[in-house]
């Protein structure tokens, strides 16, 4: 359903609900191993199920969890197919058993009860099977008929849902991804964000725009084909007995998203606590220096081209504030206050974005978010580079690859923007946790930069 603003009324996305189910599935599997151990304790005392003073279950659990992760025991396929889920979890349990027995043999731990081990693993296997039956029930209750949430968007072409899918006719409300209208991009992005798979049936004239829009989004996107037009497709799919071109699969998998978000929370939390005295001092200085609020909030383009409000320390006088970001600051900018000059030079004005990171709107590392009115020369960013919309497949960052390579300050010409976009697309294509860590370490060298003003 669409609300009054043309946005989807859904709350938690299918991806988030699946993540909770993955966690619950892993917890149930761990519980099954613990229950297996407790069953063995009914027949053997604890001293016969311990090694080196440690309970055997303490040794088993880390190995079992690693094996579950290695075998992808929690993934879309295992939520869809109960037998596959049982097979992968039992396989992880079997490997755990082999490793534990191998350790017992190598360390010559003859005082461990073999019967106790057999009962532990056999009971754990039984409880794992039961847990998968329970998970099958929960998946149907939480996700409905389909584990993968699909939306079929009709933009001038007719198509029928191929299985469970939410159908929206955007042509009826005059919506399409007009790359010259950020508000329309924002509306469509919020509409599709709760889904995993987006299938678009659009008229030929809109396909290039839909292709660009989908490739810059954080969900899997496809265009229904009736002509041989690829637009840089990553694969070919099928829907409603027709071919589709798959333009995006989302930039990161589950484990990568967990790693990146964990790094964000750890770094942002520690930085906020460590820098709190500085943040308070700067806030007081801003208040004493000029009248107005401490923070400056501005609409920026975020992940999936959805708009959000960024936090910054106010560095300009209120009467000269530029809400749209039409004018970039320059070296002799008369709008900048005395305190603002120093916090901009040292990048301290960016520190409140730690709040955006904690709120989940930004990451510590990613493409920098730009204001809607940002100009490259005499052209708006999305006019100057059609690849501009592609850079938003990941959350925007406080720092990024472009920043450590020296792309800071005003974009006086189109080439200034193109360099930034090239860096951002390179970052998207080669992301790893190690890349984020290295960018954070190298950021220290460019906190004070000749182009920071």
C-alpha positions as a Markdown table, in Angstrom:
| # | Residue | x | y | z |
|---|---|---|---|---|
| 1 | Unk | 0.0 | 0.0 | 0.0 |
| 2 | Unk | 1.1 | 3.6 | -0.6 |
| 3 | Unk | 0.5 | 6.3 | 2.0 |
| 4 | Unk | -0.3 | 9.9 | 1.3 |
| 5 | Unk | 3.3 | 10.7 | 0.3 |
| 6 | Unk | 3.4 | 7.7 | -2.1 |
| 7 | Unk | 5.6 | 5.7 | 0.3 |
| 8 | Unk | 5.3 | 2.1 | 1.5 |
| 9 | Unk | 3.6 | 1.6 | 4.8 |
| 10 | Unk | 5.7 | -1.4 | 5.8 |
| 11 | Unk | 7.7 | -1.2 | 9.0 |
| 12 | Unk | 10.5 | -3.7 | 9.5 |
| 13 | Unk | 12.1 | -4.9 | 6.3 |
| 14 | Unk | 12.1 | -8.6 | 5.3 |
| 15 | Unk | 15.9 | -8.4 | 5.5 |
| 16 | Unk | 15.8 | -7.3 | 9.1 |
| 17 | Unk | 13.2 | -9.9 | 10.0 |
| 18 | Unk | 15.4 | -12.6 | 8.4 |
| 19 | Unk | 18.4 | -11.4 | 10.3 |
| 20 | Unk | 16.5 | -11.9 | 13.6 |
| 21 | Unk | 15.5 | -15.4 | 12.4 |
| 22 | Unk | 19.1 | -16.2 | 11.6 |
| 23 | Unk | 20.1 | -15.2 | 15.1 |
| 24 | Unk | 17.2 | -17.2 | 16.6 |
| 25 | Unk | 18.1 | -20.2 | 14.6 |
| 26 | Unk | 21.7 | -20.1 | 15.8 |
| 27 | Unk | 20.6 | -19.6 | 19.4 |
| 28 | Unk | 18.3 | -22.7 | 19.1 |
| 29 | Unk | 21.1 | -24.7 | 17.6 |
| 30 | Unk | 23.4 | -23.7 | 20.5 |
| 31 | Unk | 20.6 | -24.6 | 22.9 |
| 32 | Unk | 20.3 | -28.0 | 21.2 |
| 33 | Unk | 24.0 | -28.7 | 21.9 |
| 34 | Unk | 23.6 | -27.6 | 25.5 |
| 35 | Unk | 20.5 | -29.8 | 25.9 |
| 36 | Unk | 22.4 | -32.7 | 24.5 |
| 37 | Unk | 25.1 | -32.2 | 27.1 |
| 38 | Unk | 22.4 | -32.0 | 29.9 |
| 39 | Unk | 20.9 | -35.3 | 28.7 |
| 40 | Unk | 24.4 | -36.9 | 29.0 |
| 41 | Unk | 24.7 | -35.6 | 32.6 |
| 42 | Unk | 21.7 | -37.6 | 33.5 |
| 43 | Unk | 23.7 | -40.8 | 32.9 |
| 44 | Unk | 27.2 | -39.6 | 33.6 |
| 45 | Unk | 28.6 | -37.3 | 36.2 |
| 46 | Unk | 30.1 | -34.0 | 35.3 |
| 47 | Unk | 33.7 | -35.2 | 36.0 |
| 48 | Unk | 33.4 | -37.7 | 33.1 |
| 49 | Unk | 32.4 | -35.0 | 30.7 |
| 50 | Unk | 35.2 | -32.5 | 31.3 |
| 51 | Unk | 38.7 | -32.0 | 30.0 |
| 52 | Unk | 41.4 | -30.0 | 31.7 |
| 53 | Unk | 38.9 | -28.8 | 34.2 |
| 54 | Unk | 36.6 | -27.4 | 31.5 |
| 55 | Unk | 33.2 | -28.9 | 30.7 |
| 56 | Unk | 33.2 | -30.6 | 27.3 |
| 57 | Unk | 30.3 | -28.4 | 26.2 |
| 58 | Unk | 32.5 | -25.3 | 26.6 |
| 59 | Unk | 34.9 | -26.8 | 24.1 |
| 60 | Unk | 32.2 | -27.9 | 21.7 |
| 61 | Unk | 30.3 | -24.7 | 21.4 |
| 62 | Unk | 32.9 | -22.4 | 19.8 |
| 63 | Unk | 33.8 | -25.2 | 17.3 |
| 64 | Unk | 30.1 | -25.8 | 16.5 |
| 65 | Unk | 29.4 | -22.1 | 16.0 |
| 66 | Unk | 32.3 | -21.7 | 13.6 |
| 67 | Unk | 31.2 | -24.8 | 11.7 |
| 68 | Unk | 27.7 | -23.4 | 11.4 |
| 69 | Unk | 29.0 | -20.1 | 10.0 |
| 70 | Unk | 31.4 | -22.0 | 7.6 |
| 71 | Unk | 28.5 | -24.1 | 6.3 |
| 72 | Unk | 26.1 | -21.2 | 6.0 |
| 73 | Unk | 23.6 | -23.0 | 8.3 |
| 74 | Unk | 21.7 | -19.7 | 8.7 |
| 75 | Unk | 20.9 | -18.2 | 5.2 |
| 76 | Unk | 18.0 | -17.6 | 2.9 |
| 77 | Unk | 18.1 | -21.2 | 1.5 |
| 78 | Unk | 18.0 | -22.8 | 5.0 |
| 79 | Unk | 15.0 | -20.7 | 5.9 |
| 80 | Unk | 13.2 | -21.8 | 2.7 |
| 81 | Unk | 14.0 | -25.5 | 3.0 |
| 82 | Unk | 13.8 | -27.3 | 6.3 |
| 83 | Unk | 15.7 | -30.4 | 5.1 |
| 84 | Unk | 18.6 | -28.3 | 3.9 |
| 85 | Unk | 18.6 | -26.5 | 7.3 |
| 86 | Unk | 18.7 | -29.9 | 9.1 |
| 87 | Unk | 21.4 | -31.2 | 6.8 |
| 88 | Unk | 23.8 | -28.2 | 7.3 |
| 89 | Unk | 23.3 | -28.0 | 11.0 |
| 90 | Unk | 23.8 | -31.7 | 11.5 |
| 91 | Unk | 26.9 | -31.5 | 9.2 |
| 92 | Unk | 28.2 | -28.8 | 11.5 |
| 93 | Unk | 27.5 | -31.0 | 14.5 |
| 94 | Unk | 29.3 | -33.9 | 12.9 |
| 95 | Unk | 32.4 | -31.9 | 12.1 |
| 96 | Unk | 32.4 | -30.7 | 15.7 |
| 97 | Unk | 32.2 | -34.3 | 16.9 |
| 98 | Unk | 35.1 | -35.3 | 14.7 |
| 99 | Unk | 37.2 | -32.3 | 16.0 |
| 100 | Unk | 36.4 | -33.1 | 19.6 |
| 101 | Unk | 37.2 | -36.7 | 19.2 |
| 102 | Unk | 40.5 | -35.8 | 17.5 |
| 103 | Unk | 41.4 | -33.5 | 20.3 |
| 104 | Unk | 40.7 | -36.2 | 22.9 |
| 105 | Unk | 42.9 | -38.7 | 20.9 |
| 106 | Unk | 45.8 | -36.2 | 20.5 |
| 107 | Unk | 45.7 | -35.0 | 24.1 |
| 108 | Unk | 45.2 | -38.6 | 25.4 |
| 109 | Unk | 42.2 | -37.6 | 27.5 |
| 110 | Unk | 41.2 | -41.1 | 28.6 |
| 111 | Unk | 39.0 | -40.0 | 31.5 |
| 112 | Unk | 36.2 | -38.7 | 29.2 |
| 113 | Unk | 33.2 | -41.0 | 29.0 |
| 114 | Unk | 32.7 | -42.2 | 25.4 |
| 115 | Unk | 29.1 | -43.1 | 26.2 |
| 116 | Unk | 28.6 | -39.6 | 27.6 |
| 117 | Unk | 29.9 | -38.1 | 24.3 |
| 118 | Unk | 27.7 | -40.4 | 22.2 |
| 119 | Unk | 24.6 | -39.3 | 24.2 |
| 120 | Unk | 25.6 | -35.7 | 24.0 |
| 121 | Unk | 25.9 | -35.6 | 20.2 |
| 122 | Unk | 23.0 | -37.9 | 19.6 |
| 123 | Unk | 20.7 | -35.9 | 21.8 |
| 124 | Unk | 22.0 | -32.6 | 20.3 |
| 125 | Unk | 21.1 | -34.0 | 16.8 |
| 126 | Unk | 17.6 | -34.8 | 18.0 |
| 127 | Unk | 17.1 | -31.3 | 19.4 |
| 128 | Unk | 18.5 | -29.7 | 16.3 |
| 129 | Unk | 15.9 | -31.5 | 14.2 |
| 130 | Unk | 13.2 | -30.3 | 16.6 |
| 131 | Unk | 14.5 | -26.7 | 16.4 |
| 132 | Unk | 14.3 | -26.8 | 12.6 |
| 133 | Unk | 10.7 | -27.8 | 12.8 |
| 134 | Unk | 10.0 | -24.9 | 15.2 |
| 135 | Unk | 12.0 | -22.5 | 12.9 |
| 136 | Unk | 9.9 | -23.7 | 9.9 |
| 137 | Unk | 6.8 | -22.7 | 11.8 |
| 138 | Unk | 8.3 | -19.3 | 12.9 |
| 139 | Unk | 9.5 | -18.5 | 9.4 |
| 140 | Unk | 6.0 | -18.9 | 8.0 |
| 141 | Unk | 4.5 | -16.7 | 10.8 |
| 142 | Unk | 7.1 | -14.0 | 10.5 |
| 143 | Unk | 7.8 | -13.9 | 6.7 |
| 144 | Unk | 4.6 | -15.4 | 5.3 |
| 145 | Unk | 4.6 | -17.5 | 2.2 |
| 146 | Unk | 7.9 | -16.3 | 0.8 |
| 147 | Unk | 11.2 | -15.9 | 2.6 |
| 148 | Unk | 12.3 | -13.4 | -0.1 |
| 149 | Unk | 10.1 | -10.3 | -0.1 |
| 150 | Unk | 9.3 | -9.2 | -3.7 |
| 151 | Unk | 7.7 | -6.0 | -5.0 |
| 152 | Unk | 6.5 | -5.8 | -8.6 |
| 153 | Unk | 6.5 | -2.2 | -9.9 |
| 154 | Unk | 4.4 | -1.4 | -12.9 |
| 155 | Unk | 5.5 | 1.7 | -14.9 |
| 156 | Unk | 3.5 | 1.6 | -18.1 |
| 157 | Unk | 3.7 | -2.1 | -18.7 |
| 158 | Unk | 1.4 | -4.9 | -17.4 |
| 159 | Unk | 2.7 | -8.0 | -15.6 |
| 160 | Unk | 1.3 | -10.5 | -13.2 |
| 161 | Unk | 2.9 | -11.5 | -9.9 |
| 162 | Unk | 4.9 | -14.7 | -10.1 |
| 163 | Unk | 4.1 | -16.0 | -6.6 |
| 164 | Unk | 3.8 | -13.9 | -3.5 |
| 165 | Unk | 4.6 | -10.3 | -4.4 |
| 166 | Unk | 3.4 | -6.8 | -3.6 |
| 167 | Unk | 2.3 | -5.0 | -6.7 |
| 168 | Unk | 2.4 | -1.2 | -7.1 |
| 169 | Unk | 1.4 | 0.7 | -10.2 |
| 170 | Unk | 3.6 | 3.8 | -9.9 |
| 171 | Unk | 2.4 | 5.1 | -13.2 |
| 172 | Unk | -1.0 | 5.7 | -11.6 |
| 173 | Unk | 0.5 | 8.3 | -9.2 |
| 174 | Unk | 3.0 | 9.7 | -11.7 |
| 175 | Unk | 6.1 | 8.2 | -10.1 |
| 176 | Unk | 9.2 | 7.1 | -12.0 |
| 177 | Unk | 13.0 | 7.5 | -11.2 |
| 178 | Unk | 13.5 | 10.9 | -12.8 |
| 179 | Unk | 17.2 | 11.4 | -12.1 |
| 180 | Unk | 16.7 | 15.2 | -12.1 |
| 181 | Unk | 14.2 | 15.0 | -9.2 |
| 182 | Unk | 15.8 | 13.9 | -5.9 |
| 183 | Unk | 12.4 | 14.0 | -4.1 |
| 184 | Unk | 11.0 | 11.4 | -6.5 |
| 185 | Unk | 14.1 | 9.2 | -6.1 |
| 186 | Unk | 13.8 | 9.5 | -2.4 |
| 187 | Unk | 10.1 | 8.5 | -2.5 |
| 188 | Unk | 10.7 | 5.4 | -4.7 |
| 189 | Unk | 13.7 | 4.4 | -2.6 |
| 190 | Unk | 11.6 | 4.4 | 0.6 |
| 191 | Unk | 8.9 | 2.5 | -1.2 |
| 192 | Unk | 11.2 | -0.4 | -2.2 |
| 193 | Unk | 13.5 | -0.4 | 0.9 |
| 194 | Unk | 11.5 | -3.1 | 2.9 |
| 195 | Unk | 11.9 | -5.6 | 0.0 |
| 196 | Unk | 14.7 | -8.0 | -1.1 |
| 197 | Unk | 13.8 | -8.2 | -4.8 |
| 198 | Unk | 12.4 | -5.4 | -7.0 |
| 199 | Unk | 11.0 | -6.3 | -10.4 |
| 200 | Unk | 10.2 | -3.4 | -12.7 |
| 201 | Unk | 7.9 | -3.6 | -15.7 |
| 202 | Unk | 8.4 | -0.2 | -17.3 |
| 203 | Unk | 8.1 | 1.5 | -20.7 |
| 204 | Unk | 11.2 | 1.5 | -22.9 |
| 205 | Unk | 11.8 | 5.3 | -22.4 |
| 206 | Unk | 12.1 | 4.8 | -18.6 |
| 207 | Unk | 14.4 | 1.8 | -18.6 |
| 208 | Unk | 17.7 | 3.7 | -18.5 |
| 209 | Unk | 16.6 | 5.7 | -15.5 |
| 210 | Unk | 15.3 | 2.6 | -13.7 |
| 211 | Unk | 18.6 | 0.8 | -14.5 |
| 212 | Unk | 20.6 | 3.6 | -12.9 |
| 213 | Unk | 18.2 | 3.9 | -10.0 |
| 214 | Unk | 18.3 | 0.1 | -9.2 |
| 215 | Unk | 22.1 | -0.2 | -9.5 |
| 216 | Unk | 22.5 | 2.6 | -6.9 |
| 217 | Unk | 20.1 | 0.9 | -4.4 |
| 218 | Unk | 20.7 | -1.6 | -1.6 |
| 219 | Unk | 18.3 | -4.3 | -2.8 |
| 220 | Unk | 18.2 | -6.7 | -5.7 |
| 221 | Unk | 16.8 | -5.1 | -8.7 |
| 222 | Unk | 15.5 | -6.4 | -12.1 |
| 223 | Unk | 13.8 | -5.0 | -15.2 |
| 224 | Unk | 11.3 | -7.1 | -17.1 |
| 225 | Unk | 12.5 | -7.6 | -20.6 |
| 226 | Unk | 10.6 | -7.5 | -23.9 |
| 227 | Unk | 13.6 | -6.2 | -25.9 |
| 228 | Unk | 17.3 | -7.0 | -25.9 |
| 229 | Unk | 18.4 | -4.2 | -23.7 |
| 230 | Unk | 20.9 | -4.9 | -20.9 |
| 231 | Unk | 22.0 | -1.6 | -19.2 |
| 232 | Unk | 25.0 | -3.3 | -17.6 |
| 233 | Unk | 23.0 | -6.3 | -16.1 |
| 234 | Unk | 24.8 | -8.6 | -13.7 |
| 235 | Unk | 22.7 | -11.7 | -14.7 |
| 236 | Unk | 19.6 | -12.9 | -16.4 |
| 237 | Unk | 16.5 | -13.9 | -14.4 |
| 238 | Unk | 12.9 | -14.9 | -15.1 |
| 239 | Unk | 9.6 | -13.6 | -13.9 |
| 240 | Unk | 6.0 | -14.2 | -15.1 |
| 241 | Unk | 7.4 | -16.4 | -18.0 |
| 242 | Unk | 9.5 | -13.5 | -19.2 |
| 243 | Unk | 13.2 | -12.8 | -19.0 |
| 244 | Unk | 14.5 | -10.1 | -16.7 |
| 245 | Unk | 17.9 | -8.4 | -16.5 |
| 246 | Unk | 19.3 | -8.5 | -12.9 |
| 247 | Unk | 20.9 | -5.1 | -12.3 |
| 248 | Unk | 21.8 | -5.4 | -8.6 |
| 249 | Unk | 21.9 | -7.9 | -5.8 |
| 250 | Unk | 22.7 | -5.5 | -3.0 |
| 251 | Unk | 26.3 | -4.6 | -2.2 |
| 252 | Unk | 26.9 | -6.7 | 0.9 |
| 253 | Unk | 25.9 | -10.1 | 2.2 |
| 254 | Unk | 24.6 | -10.8 | 5.7 |
| 255 | Unk | 28.0 | -11.4 | 7.4 |
| 256 | Unk | 29.6 | -8.4 | 5.7 |
| 257 | Unk | 26.7 | -6.2 | 6.9 |
| 258 | Unk | 27.1 | -7.5 | 10.4 |
| 259 | Unk | 30.9 | -6.9 | 10.3 |
| 260 | Unk | 30.4 | -3.3 | 9.0 |
| 261 | Unk | 27.7 | -2.4 | 11.5 |
| 262 | Unk | 29.7 | -3.9 | 14.4 |
| 263 | Unk | 32.7 | -1.8 | 13.4 |
| 264 | Unk | 30.4 | 1.3 | 13.2 |
| 265 | Unk | 28.9 | 0.7 | 16.6 |
| 266 | Unk | 32.3 | 0.0 | 18.3 |
| 267 | Unk | 34.1 | 3.0 | 16.7 |
| 268 | Unk | 31.2 | 5.5 | 17.1 |
| 269 | Unk | 30.5 | 4.5 | 20.7 |
| 270 | Unk | 34.2 | 4.6 | 21.8 |
| 271 | Unk | 34.8 | 7.9 | 19.9 |
| 272 | Unk | 31.7 | 9.5 | 21.4 |
| 273 | Unk | 32.8 | 8.6 | 25.0 |
| 274 | Unk | 36.5 | 9.6 | 24.4 |
| 275 | Unk | 35.7 | 12.8 | 22.6 |
| 276 | Unk | 32.8 | 13.9 | 24.9 |
| 277 | Unk | 34.9 | 16.6 | 26.7 |
| 278 | Unk | 35.9 | 18.1 | 23.4 |
| 279 | Unk | 32.3 | 18.0 | 22.1 |
| 280 | Unk | 31.1 | 19.8 | 25.1 |
| 281 | Unk | 33.9 | 22.4 | 24.8 |
| 282 | Unk | 33.1 | 23.1 | 21.2 |
| 283 | Unk | 29.4 | 23.3 | 21.9 |
| 284 | Unk | 30.0 | 26.0 | 24.5 |
| 285 | Unk | 32.4 | 27.9 | 22.2 |
| 286 | Unk | 29.8 | 27.9 | 19.4 |
| 287 | Unk | 27.1 | 29.2 | 21.7 |
| 288 | Unk | 29.4 | 32.0 | 23.0 |
| 289 | Unk | 30.7 | 32.9 | 19.6 |
| 290 | Unk | 27.4 | 33.7 | 17.8 |
| 291 | Unk | 23.7 | 33.4 | 18.4 |
| 292 | Unk | 21.9 | 30.3 | 17.1 |
| 293 | Unk | 21.8 | 26.6 | 17.6 |
| 294 | Unk | 24.8 | 24.4 | 18.3 |
| 295 | Unk | 24.1 | 21.9 | 15.6 |
| 296 | Unk | 23.5 | 22.5 | 11.9 |
| 297 | Unk | 21.1 | 19.9 | 10.3 |
| 298 | Unk | 20.8 | 19.5 | 6.6 |
| 299 | Unk | 19.1 | 17.1 | 4.2 |
| 300 | Unk | 21.6 | 14.8 | 2.6 |
| 301 | Unk | 21.4 | 11.9 | 0.2 |
| 302 | Unk | 21.9 | 8.6 | 2.0 |
| 303 | Unk | 21.9 | 4.8 | 1.4 |
| 304 | Unk | 19.6 | 3.8 | -1.5 |
| 305 | Unk | 19.3 | 7.5 | -2.4 |
| 306 | Unk | 17.0 | 8.0 | 0.6 |
| 307 | Unk | 17.3 | 11.4 | 2.2 |
| 308 | Unk | 18.2 | 12.0 | 5.9 |
| 309 | Unk | 19.3 | 14.9 | 8.1 |
| 310 | Unk | 22.9 | 15.1 | 8.9 |
| 311 | Unk | 24.3 | 16.5 | 12.1 |
| 312 | Unk | 27.2 | 19.0 | 12.1 |
| 313 | Unk | 28.5 | 21.6 | 14.5 |
| 314 | Unk | 27.3 | 25.0 | 13.2 |
| 315 | Unk | 30.2 | 26.8 | 11.7 |
| 316 | Unk | 28.3 | 29.7 | 9.9 |
| 317 | Unk | 26.1 | 32.5 | 11.1 |
| 318 | Unk | 22.4 | 31.6 | 11.1 |
| 319 | Unk | 21.3 | 34.4 | 8.9 |
| 320 | Unk | 23.7 | 33.1 | 6.1 |
| 321 | Unk | 22.8 | 29.4 | 6.5 |
| 322 | Unk | 22.5 | 27.5 | 3.2 |
| 323 | Unk | 19.9 | 24.8 | 3.8 |
| 324 | Unk | 20.1 | 23.5 | 0.3 |
| 325 | Unk | 23.9 | 23.5 | 0.1 |
| 326 | Unk | 23.9 | 25.5 | -3.2 |
| 327 | Unk | 27.1 | 27.3 | -2.3 |
| 328 | Unk | 30.3 | 25.5 | -1.2 |
| 329 | Unk | 32.4 | 27.1 | 1.4 |
| 330 | Unk | 35.6 | 28.8 | 0.1 |
| 331 | Unk | 38.8 | 30.0 | 1.7 |
| 332 | Unk | 37.5 | 33.6 | 2.3 |
| 333 | Unk | 33.9 | 32.7 | 3.1 |
| 334 | Unk | 32.4 | 35.6 | 5.0 |
| 335 | Unk | 29.6 | 33.3 | 6.4 |
| 336 | Unk | 32.0 | 31.3 | 8.6 |
| 337 | Unk | 32.3 | 32.3 | 12.3 |
| 338 | Unk | 35.5 | 32.6 | 14.2 |
| 339 | Unk | 35.0 | 29.3 | 15.9 |
| 340 | Unk | 33.6 | 27.8 | 12.7 |
| 341 | Unk | 36.9 | 28.6 | 10.9 |
| 342 | Unk | 38.9 | 26.4 | 13.4 |
| 343 | Unk | 36.5 | 23.5 | 13.6 |
| 344 | Unk | 36.2 | 23.4 | 9.8 |
| 345 | Unk | 40.0 | 23.5 | 9.4 |
| 346 | Unk | 40.4 | 20.6 | 11.9 |
| 347 | Unk | 37.2 | 18.7 | 10.7 |
| 348 | Unk | 35.8 | 18.9 | 14.2 |
| 349 | Unk | 32.6 | 20.2 | 12.7 |
| 350 | Unk | 32.0 | 16.7 | 11.3 |
| 351 | Unk | 32.1 | 14.9 | 14.8 |
| 352 | Unk | 28.3 | 15.1 | 15.5 |
| 353 | Unk | 27.9 | 12.7 | 12.6 |
| 354 | Unk | 28.8 | 10.0 | 15.2 |
| 355 | Unk | 25.1 | 10.4 | 16.2 |
| 356 | Unk | 24.1 | 9.6 | 12.6 |
| 357 | Unk | 26.2 | 6.5 | 12.8 |
| 358 | Unk | 24.7 | 5.3 | 16.0 |
| 359 | Unk | 21.2 | 6.0 | 14.6 |
| 360 | Unk | 22.1 | 3.7 | 11.6 |
| 361 | Unk | 21.8 | 6.5 | 9.0 |
| 362 | Unk | 25.6 | 6.6 | 8.3 |
| 363 | Unk | 28.7 | 4.5 | 8.6 |
| 364 | Unk | 32.1 | 5.6 | 9.9 |
| 365 | Unk | 33.5 | 4.8 | 6.4 |
| 366 | Unk | 31.6 | 5.3 | 3.1 |
| 367 | Unk | 30.9 | 7.7 | 0.4 |
| 368 | Unk | 30.4 | 11.2 | 1.8 |
| 369 | Unk | 26.8 | 12.4 | 1.7 |
| 370 | Unk | 26.1 | 15.5 | -0.3 |
| 371 | Unk | 23.4 | 18.2 | 0.0 |
| 372 | Unk | 20.7 | 18.3 | -2.6 |
| 373 | Unk | 21.9 | 21.6 | -4.0 |
| 374 | Unk | 25.6 | 20.7 | -4.3 |
| 375 | Unk | 27.1 | 22.0 | -7.5 |
| 376 | Unk | 30.0 | 20.8 | -9.6 |
| 377 | Unk | 30.9 | 23.9 | -11.6 |
| 378 | Unk | 27.5 | 25.2 | -12.7 |
| 379 | Unk | 25.8 | 21.8 | -12.7 |
| 380 | Unk | 24.0 | 19.9 | -9.9 |
| 381 | Unk | 25.9 | 16.8 | -8.9 |
| 382 | Unk | 23.5 | 14.4 | -10.6 |
| 383 | Unk | 23.5 | 16.5 | -13.8 |
| 384 | Unk | 27.3 | 16.6 | -13.8 |
| 385 | Unk | 27.7 | 12.8 | -13.4 |
| 386 | Unk | 25.1 | 10.2 | -14.3 |
| 387 | Unk | 27.0 | 7.7 | -12.2 |
| 388 | Unk | 26.4 | 9.9 | -9.1 |
| 389 | Unk | 23.3 | 7.9 | -8.1 |
| 390 | Unk | 25.3 | 4.6 | -8.1 |
| 391 | Unk | 27.5 | 5.7 | -5.2 |
| 392 | Unk | 24.7 | 5.3 | -2.7 |
| 393 | Unk | 24.4 | 1.5 | -2.5 |
| 394 | Unk | 26.1 | 1.6 | 0.9 |
| 395 | Unk | 25.6 | 4.0 | 3.8 |
| 396 | Unk | 27.3 | 7.3 | 3.6 |
| 397 | Unk | 30.4 | 7.7 | 5.8 |
| 398 | Unk | 32.1 | 10.3 | 8.0 |
| 399 | Unk | 35.2 | 9.6 | 6.0 |
| 400 | Unk | 35.9 | 7.6 | 2.9 |
| 401 | Unk | 38.3 | 6.6 | 0.1 |
| 402 | Unk | 37.8 | 9.9 | -1.7 |
| 403 | Unk | 38.7 | 11.9 | 1.4 |
| 404 | Unk | 42.0 | 10.1 | 2.1 |
| 405 | Unk | 43.0 | 10.6 | -1.5 |
| 406 | Unk | 42.6 | 14.3 | -1.1 |
| 407 | Unk | 39.2 | 15.0 | -2.6 |
| 408 | Unk | 37.9 | 17.6 | -0.2 |
| 409 | Unk | 36.7 | 21.2 | -0.4 |
| 410 | Unk | 34.7 | 22.9 | -3.1 |
| 411 | Unk | 33.8 | 21.2 | -6.4 |
| 412 | Unk | 34.6 | 24.2 | -8.7 |
| 413 | Unk | 34.5 | 22.0 | -11.9 |
| 414 | Unk | 33.0 | 18.8 | -13.0 |
| 415 | Unk | 36.3 | 17.0 | -12.8 |
| 416 | Unk | 36.3 | 17.6 | -9.0 |
| 417 | Unk | 33.1 | 15.5 | -8.7 |
| 418 | Unk | 34.2 | 12.8 | -11.2 |
| 419 | Unk | 37.3 | 12.1 | -9.1 |
| 420 | Unk | 35.1 | 11.6 | -6.0 |
| 421 | Unk | 32.6 | 9.4 | -7.8 |
| 422 | Unk | 35.4 | 7.2 | -9.2 |
| 423 | Unk | 36.8 | 6.7 | -5.6 |
| 424 | Unk | 33.3 | 5.9 | -4.2 |
| 425 | Unk | 32.5 | 3.3 | -6.9 |
| 426 | Unk | 35.9 | 1.7 | -6.4 |
| 427 | Unk | 35.1 | 1.5 | -2.7 |
| 428 | Unk | 31.7 | -0.1 | -3.3 |
| 429 | Unk | 33.3 | -2.7 | -5.7 |
| 430 | Unk | 36.2 | -3.7 | -3.4 |
| 431 | Unk | 34.7 | -3.3 | 0.1 |
| 432 | Unk | 36.1 | -5.4 | 3.0 |
| 433 | Unk | 36.4 | -4.9 | 6.7 |
| 434 | Unk | 40.1 | -4.4 | 6.4 |
| 435 | Unk | 39.5 | -1.6 | 3.8 |
| 436 | Unk | 37.4 | 0.3 | 6.3 |
| 437 | Unk | 40.0 | -0.2 | 9.1 |
| 438 | Unk | 42.8 | 1.1 | 6.8 |
| 439 | Unk | 40.7 | 4.1 | 5.7 |
| 440 | Unk | 40.1 | 5.0 | 9.3 |
| 441 | Unk | 43.8 | 4.8 | 10.1 |
| 442 | Unk | 44.7 | 6.9 | 7.1 |
| 443 | Unk | 42.0 | 9.5 | 7.9 |
| 444 | Unk | 44.2 | 10.7 | 10.8 |
| 445 | Unk | 46.6 | 12.1 | 8.2 |
| 446 | Unk | 44.0 | 14.3 | 6.5 |
| 447 | Unk | 42.0 | 15.6 | 9.4 |
| 448 | Unk | 43.8 | 18.9 | 8.9 |
| 449 | Unk | 43.9 | 19.4 | 5.1 |
| 450 | Unk | 44.7 | 22.3 | 2.8 |
| 451 | Unk | 41.2 | 21.9 | 1.2 |
| 452 | Unk | 39.3 | 21.9 | 4.6 |
| 453 | Unk | 37.8 | 25.3 | 5.0 |
